[in-house]
Amino acid sequence: MKAISLVASASASLIPNVARILGLVHATDSM
């Protein structure tokens, strides 16, 4: 059960980072 909560918290913190990276890539592409 502890591993599941670890994965949940890791994915929760990972998703905003991925979105930020994708936003940066999109910004550089539009430039």
Backbone as CSV, one residue per row, in Angstrom:
resi,resn,N_x,N_y,N_z,CA_x,CA_y,CA_z,C_x,C_y,C_z
1,MET,0.844,-1.206,0.000,0.000,0.000,0.000,0.878,1.255,0.000
2,LYS,2.000,1.182,0.680,2.882,2.358,0.734,3.436,2.676,-0.653
3,ALA,3.723,1.617,-1.420,4.256,1.832,-2.768,3.219,2.541,-3.638
4,ILE,1.953,2.196,-3.461,0.892,2.813,-4.267,0.808,4.309,-3.963
5,SER,0.886,4.665,-2.690,0.818,6.081,-2.330,2.055,6.813,-2.838
6,LEU,3.199,6.135,-2.846,4.417,6.750,-3.372,4.259,7.023,-4.860
7,VAL,3.735,6.055,-5.593,3.531,6.237,-7.034,2.511,7.343,-7.286
8,ALA,1.472,7.396,-6.462,0.447,8.419,-6.638,1.031,9.809,-6.428
9,SER,1.819,9.977,-5.371,2.416,11.288,-5.102,3.453,11.631,-6.169
10,ALA,4.181,10.629,-6.646,5.194,10.874,-7.677,4.528,11.318,-8.978
11,SER,3.446,10.651,-9.375,2.750,11.022,-10.606,2.089,12.386,-10.448
12,ALA,1.614,12.691,-9.236,0.972,13.982,-9.002,1.972,15.119,-9.166
13,SER,3.219,14.887,-8.768,4.239,15.922,-8.908,4.857,15.891,-10.307
14,LEU,4.732,14.757,-10.982,5.341,14.615,-12.312,4.494,15.283,-13.391
15,ILE,3.171,15.183,-13.262,2.276,15.721,-14.296,2.473,17.222,-14.525
16,PRO,2.526,18.057,-13.481,2.769,19.492,-13.709,4.126,19.742,-14.359
17,ASN,5.128,18.956,-14.001,6.449,19.128,-14.608,6.408,18.803,-16.095
18,VAL,5.713,17.732,-16.453,5.585,17.363,-17.867,4.829,18.453,-18.622
19,ALA,3.769,18.989,-17.998,2.989,20.044,-18.636,3.855,21.281,-18.841
20,ARG,4.701,21.594,-17.853,5.583,22.760,-17.970,6.599,22.556,-19.083
21,ILE,7.159,21.343,-19.161,8.135,21.035,-20.211,7.470,21.132,-21.587
22,LEU,6.261,20.573,-21.709,5.545,20.635,-22.982,5.241,22.099,-23.334
23,GLY,4.907,22.906,-22.333,4.639,24.322,-22.572,5.893,25.032,-23.064
24,LEU,7.046,24.687,-22.484,8.299,25.303,-22.913,8.623,24.891,-24.342
25,VAL,8.414,23.623,-24.656,8.682,23.143,-26.017,7.761,23.851,-27.007
26,HIS,6.490,23.998,-26.620,5.540,24.667,-27.503,5.924,26.133,-27.677
27,ALA,6.396,26.761,-26.603,6.794,28.173,-26.681,7.997,28.328,-27.615
28,THR,8.958,27.425,-27.509,10.135,27.521,-28.365,9.761,27.193,-29.814
29,ASP,8.800,26.311,-30.017,8.364,25.984,-31.373,7.668,27.182,-32.014
30,SER,6.862,27.887,-31.221,6.141,29.036,-31.778,7.101,30.183,-32.077
31,MET,8.219,30.242,-31.345,9.213,31.278,-31.608,9.977,30.917,-32.885
